[in-house]
């Protein structure tokens, strides 16, 4: 045994002394190390976990040993000199693949033997008689070698000691400090995050060579190799380059665990929320998403503060039996993102059910403070969302909140104060009256025309008297930090926005605490806790007698009508300030995630959490007001409770397959979701005095409650095969069951297949020097969209009727819907293909995606035959149709200028969507929608809820009838685009602009029709307009809606901001790391609006997607009717970091 040990020692000793020729050959052959004798064992199949570029081979081998925790023995004198440098982007590769890549072009080979990997010269085959079985030889203990460790290296046995690493991270060119940037030592728990000055520090770093990696969203990851000596501090500075395409960026949405983008066969959009909020003032998540992700449409609906927005991903996918909103997660926990809670803001709107009337409501999504968000990840359809199952056909949005970073570092304080104002910002509309012969002859009705010449025009702009300049204020304080094995983030924020009406406001107070524990390199534990208190007050706007209708139908020169204090058909607008419609809420989101890696090839992740919401909705209509038919006064109070609980487990097994360069990652898991909603409502009508206005003081009282609960459980399995860290093929299947499925539906399955090919890593692509990265991707998958609660159940409503026997008024049950035992989720199937490319030295990035999505078994409320069910208006949710959406998404990121004194980054995003109803199982040829006129239809071969308009046709008696309905166009934007520019001068002065384009759709301008009908619009008072044209404009809307349904294309200046960061020599006087002042404007105005005659083509009287009691989905009805435009907002911000 002693002789055999000396034999191996002699081999390395001879090599160290340069005598390696014949004797080295013979010894190597005798030990079984000859070329071709290698077999990959357990050590060689482990993950390399290393990325190096331009590193000397000895250092690369040492780092590989450290990162993979694999003993590697080699003689330094056998290796090429240090001018021989290697590249190895081998984070997901095996040790064997990494060594193959590192040793390529050398005379070296490797073999695993006795618990270590030995590097040796690649030799010719020896005579058979000289070959001995390697298993006869013991393991080499480098600690017992009789030569210096500088000659034979084995990382696990080096002497221990600690030092420190510190440095600064800046942007290439501008030298602007970057924060927050992750700084890690891969394979160890060492980590830090840069402060506001771009500085970081890591202490207790073991002596020896290390790879330091820095990462930040939107920048290229950089690694540097450093050597730490005992007791010393190493300065390691980094300059990061903006990267339009970052294939190594990690994402967590739509996957079984954190993976790099290079492995995904589907498109995913990452929004750096922290960067966005550093440039502009976005009040809620909807504003944060707007114009940031191609294929994501944000329909705001109203400029009223607190009003909900509708979010649609890649078109309209459902009829009216299911939601078409994406699923929302916060740090892996499913949350409630539905509309509701308030009673909307039209007095016509009853608290129970949705019949006629419009108005806005609040969204649970807007309760999340955007300042707490680090990033958002958006996956856009079934091809990507299969793992989320029967709820995810409309896409998934994952909100990732801020957190600290483990590592020894100082605590980082940040405080921000924002002050500003909101204003109408657009034309306020002038009301006109022409003193014609009729009015001159009736001075009692038109006293303003007395004594004036015929044809004289009177004008007034009454809205000036009722609008206010709103205000916006925000104050926030946050703290983040960490130490060895832990990190934390805490924040407190208060926002308040007053609208342009005195009874319009939206307030939010939030706090967040995130804690991460890393007791070892095998365990990570994270707890996320958020609390939000909201209070929103809605004014009386939209459909119905509102302040806007009162002001805009004001008839100059007219005497007050009976019972009215002024010349307004619907009363003095100032009286509408008596209206009260508030929504107050408390919301807690809590989640905990445990990640456990017991073995190198096995990973577990468990996330549990809940979203608990408690609201109080209050609506008050004062008595003796202007609010017929409830002029006696009415108060309605509701207490909605909307809770979501979720559990998500995923496990992954990594394995190197016994084929060249193949790596397997098998994932499995399950998801459980429990959604529970309940509400108790009390309503009182008729108050004797305004001094007593609670429900108990009303002369008539009523109450009812609402409840539903939906439970779902799903399991998934996924296999991903990777070849040489460049080709990835993934297959998955998801099984689902839910309490809303029909009783005859036990379970459903959703498959997925995708491929990603980083073709730019191939040798044959290296000749294209202008091409930096190119990834091709292809994906196909299916996911579901669950039906509404009670779709499988027969439901009844409570009504009052007269007992035929006694003649008494009694309560009775009335059939409303018939349950469907076969109802099942809509099945979305999608294929998408595209590529991600970086070109011209990473100055240009291009992402292109084509998709075709079909929704089969589309859900719809189908009216049943009255003679069969015994009544009218009775519906059943059925799977009846097929819908398709086809589109193209393009993102272009350009860096036109990158210099030390100026940087210019630009991003252009465009997308297009074609929506069609392919098959319709409805008993009628179409469904119609509308308010005053039903000029929207869903019909086979056309887009859902498209506009079908009527031209006025003279009826021969001075009136008009409606001509045949003709298709005009879609009601939802089919083309969208955005252009953002960021110009930074001398690293301190930054200008940011964002333009937002929407086109290819129409909008019914019912506000202008109503103004013309009242005779106060400009066109009916224009003496140059013919009498025939004026008569057409004043005809009933059902006969002339073609005149008011107008193209709504526009380009809006969405955001403009100017930020100045004070020099460090100034901020150091206040002991601050960074001080920045920002001037920002939001919704500054329109650059282009060529066809739409109304004020704002973004608005609609009913900004949410809700289904009416008669089966009509009012969310489809796109009508501009007394709705405030998007408000213009100016702010000044002071941002200070310590």
Number of C-alpha atoms within 10 A of each C-alpha: 9 6 8 13 16 14 17 20 20 18 21 28 22 17 22 19 10 12 13 19 10 8 14 21 20 19 20 22 24 21 20 22 28 24 19 14 13 14 11 15 14 10 20 23 20 22 27 29 22 25 23 24 15 14 18 20 21 20 20 27 23 22 23 28 24 25 21 21 18 22 21 24 24 24 22 19 17 18 19 15 12 11 10 13 17 18 16 21 17 21 19 23 27 26 27 25 23 28 22 16 16 20 17 12 8 12 13 19 21 27 23 20 21 13 15 19 23 19 22 25 19 17 18 11 16 16 10 9 7 14 18 14 11 15 11 11 17 14 13 18 13 22 14 9 17 13 15 12 17 12 17 23 22 24 22 15 12 13 10 11 14 16 19 20 20 16 17 18 26 21 19 17 19 19 17 20 22 19 19 25 24 20 26 22 18 20 16 14 19 23 28 31 29 24 28 22 21 22 22 27 23 25 19 16 21 19 19 20 17 25 24 19 19 24 20 19 22 18 19 21 19 19 21 17 19 16 14 20 18 16 14 13 18 17 12 16 16 18 20 24 18 22 21 27 27 23 21 16 19 17 19 16 25 23 17 22 19 12 16 15 20 23 27 27 28 30 25 17 17 19 20 19 25 20 15 18 17 16 22 24 27 20 22 17 20 21 18 21 18 19 25 24 24 25 28 23 26 19 20 22 28 27 21 26 25 29 23 27 25 19 20 20 24 27 26 23 31 26 23 25 26 23 22 24 23 23 21 21 19 21 23 22 26 26 27 22 17 19 21 20 25 27 26 29 27 25 27 20 18 14 17 13 11 21 17 18 19 30 29 32 23 26 21 19 18 21 24 23 25 23 24 26 20 20 19 23 21 25 24 27 30 36 33 33 28 32 32 27 30 31 25 29 36 28 28 25 22 23 25 19 23 24 24 24 30 26 25 23 24 17 16 19 19 21 18 19 17 19 17 18 20 23 18 19 14 15 8 16 18 19 25 27 27 23 23 15 12 10 20 21 13 12 16 13 15 21 15 19 27 15 9 13 12 14 16 12 17 17 16 18 15 23 21 12 10 18 19 16 13 21 19 21 18 21 17 19 17 20 19 24 24 25 22 21 20 22 24 23 23 22 21 20 21 19 18 21 23 25 28 24 20 19 19 22 23 23 21 24 21 22 20 23 22 22 21 23 20 18 13 13 14 15 17 19 18 20 19 24 17 21 21 21 19 23 20 25 29 31 28 28 26 29 28 23 22 26 25 27 25 22 28 28 26 31 27 25 23 20 18 16 14 7 8 14 11 16 20 22 18 21 25 20 24 16 13 26 15 15 21 19 25 25 26 20 21 19 22 18 24 23 23 21 22 17 20 18 17 12 10 14 15 16 19 20 20 19 21 20 25 23 22 19 22 18 22 20 23 22 25 22 25 23 20 15 16 21 23 14 9 17 16 19 23 25 24 23 24 23 21 23 20 26 21 22 22 22 21 21 20 21 21 22 16 21 19 24 13 10 8 11 17 19 24 19 18 19 22 20 20 20 21 19 21 18 19 17 15 15 18 15 19 18 22 22 24 21 24 14 14 11 8 11 21 17 22 15 17 21 13 13 16 12 14 12 13 11 13 12 16 17 16 20 19 22 21 23 20 21 18 19 21 24 16 19 22 18 22 23 21 21 18 20 20 24 20 24 20 22 18 23 27 20 15 12 15 12 13 19 19 24 22 24 23 24 22 24 24 21 15 19 18 11 8 9 14 12 8 10 10 12 17 20 20 23 25 21 25 23 25 25 27 30 34 28 30 27 27 17 16 20 27 25 17 15 15 13 10 12 10 11 13 12 12 8 6 8 9 10 11 11 12 14 12 14 18 20 25 20 19 20 17 15 23 31 27 28 28 30 24 24 23 25 21 21 21 22 23 26 19 13 13 22 20 22 24 20 20 19 21 18 23 20 26 25 27 22 23 30 31 22 24 23 19 18 14 12 8 8 15 10 13 15 16 22 23 23 28 25 25 19 21 24 26 23 20 19 20 21 22 20 22 19 22 23 20 12 15 18 15 16 14 17 21 18 20 20 20 19 24 21 24 22 23 19 24 23 24 17 17 19 17 17 12 10 12 15 17 20 22 20 18 13 18 17 26 27 25 22 21 18 13 19 24 25 28 28 32 21 28 24 19 24 15 16 10 8 6 8 14 20 17 20 16 13 14 13 16 19 22 23 25 26 23 21 21 24 23 24 20 20 18 19 18 24 17 15 21 17 17 20 19 21 20 23 20 22 22 24 17 18 20 25 28 31 27 23 24 23 22 21 21 22 19 19 22 26 21 16 16 25 19 14 11 8 11 11 11 11 11 17 18 20 24 20 19 20 23 19 25 24 27 22 17 21 25 20 22 25 22 21 19 18 20 22 23 22 22 20 22 17 18 16 14 14 11 13 18 14 8 11 12 18 23 23 24 19 19 22 21 23 23 22 20 19 18 17 13 12 17 11 13 19 15 22 21 23 27 23 26 31 28 28 30 29 20 19 20 15 16 17 22 19 23 24 20 27 29 28 29 28 27 28 29 21 23 26 23 19 21 22 21 19 22 16 17 20 21 20
